[in-house]
């Protein structure tokens, strides 16, 4: 196994955790491995891509959701898998770690390492986003959990600029409250599967394109998502006032927000286009990547070989 480690994940504790907990555990289990630390944003993508081209067939990301997403992006080149048989594993050591909740990978390091050693391979759906980046250039990026436009991207920006010392749930809750207080809605159209009969116009707080169930440090944004069914679950929050969002923010943690009239769960789809009247933020797996008016997403069904406990 090659372990790609983000030493700054988990508010800076992951490097110590690697040497004090993870590496000794691998030694006890006699698991042969190499490791490398990321040094800058998206370095995990570069490291994974180079390793796969050099013949590596089992890569493990150590960190949080951003690290998992970076490394997963390195499995691809020219919008396709470099080696379809290369296995992806994760050891959680981040602030949020929402991806592991849907995949049912434990947060306890000993259990996560046991899955690397004895688990089974599950083909995970992967999303591909097309957008205009902050430099004004066309860009594309894969995501493995949740993409969202609008309020979510603003919240992520606020959270990622904090220390996250309060942990994932509290950091994202505080960031959400601050984001709601300054958030502005935008008139939006979404088109599902390139079908104009599946077009919806609304005043958007947020549009979520979901493979997994959770984001934002434990918020169950999409309770009905299945990460292996080959479809996006689309959740929109429409024309909700700041007071309404603040008063009901707790509902998103158990999925009961779906009962609110402002929250819509749209038909499953494999493609979605979002056209916003005003520029809005785009967040992919907890990382803000763009602010633009138009976004397109497509799903790659059963694509990424992920090591899990059971199928």
Secondary structure, 3 states (H helix, E strand, C coil): CEEEECCCHHHHCHHHHHHHHHHHHHHHCCCCCEEEECCCCCHHHHHHHHHHHCCCCEEEEEECHHHHHHHHHCCEECCEECCCCCEEEEEECCCCCCHHHHHCCCCCHHHHHHHHHHCEEEEEEEEEEEEECCCCCEEEEEECCEEEEEHHHHHHHHHHCCCCCCCHHHHHHHHHHHHHHHCCCEEEEEEECCCHHHEEEEEEEEEEEECCCCECCCECCCCCCCCCCCCEEEEEEECCCHHHHHHCHHHHHCCHHHHCCCEEEEEEECEEEEEEEEEEEEEECCEEEEEEEEEEEEEEEEEEEEEECCC
